[in-house]
């Protein structure tokens, strides 16, 4: 599971994530479940930007996509079931 997460969430997209801790949290997940979890977590920074854009809190110019955080991974774990 650690290798799958490392492949789908590179260190430049998800700096500081402890892959070993994440692997422990995905006990019982299949390989495809872990891939789905990574995709869900990767969408979270984009959803934050979209929410801010829709609320008029930021303009569309020079929007930067933030990294995937540990909280993103925990939230994704809550909604992604094996």
N, C-alpha and C positions, 0 to 999 in steps of 0.2 A: 504494500500500500504506500509505503514511503516513496518508492521509486515512481509510482504512478503520479503522486502529487508533485514530486519534483519535476516530472516531465511536463505536466499541464500547468503548473504555476511556477514559473522560473523565479529565481531570486531577485531579478530586477523588477518583476511585476508584484512580487509578494516578499519584500525584504523583511528579514527578521522572524519569519514564521518558523516555529520549531516543528520540523517535519515528523520527528519521533513522537511528540505529544499528539499531533494530528493523527498519526497512524494508530495510536492507542484509542483515540476517540472514534475511530472508524472500525472498531472490532466488529466482525460480522458482516461488513460491507463487501460486496463482490467488487471486482475490478471496474465494472461498468458503473456501479454505485459510486465509487470513488471519483471516477471521471465526471459523473453528473454533479457530485458535490463540488468539485473544482470549478465547473462551469457556472454553477449557482453562485459561488463565492466571487468569481470573476465578474459577474454581472452587477454586484452590489455597488462598486464605485460608480459605474455608469448610471445606475438608478438614482444615486445621490445627486449626480449632476443634473439628470433629467428633472428631478423633483425641484431643484433650485431654479432651473430655467423656467419651468412651468409656473412657479410662484413669483417669477420676476426678480428673484434675488441676485441674479447674475446675468450678464449679457452673453450672447453667443460667441463673442470674439475671444480668441485665445483661451479657450476652455482647456484645462489640463485634467486628464484622467488620473485620479489618485491611485495609490497602491491598494492591493488586497490586504486587509488587516486581519489580525487574529479575531477581532469581533465579527468580521465578515465570514470567516470560516466557522465560528461558533454558531452564528445565525443560520448559515447554510446547513450545518449539522442538524439544527432543530427542524428544518423543513424538508430535509432529504432523508428519507428512511430507507434502510436496506430491504 
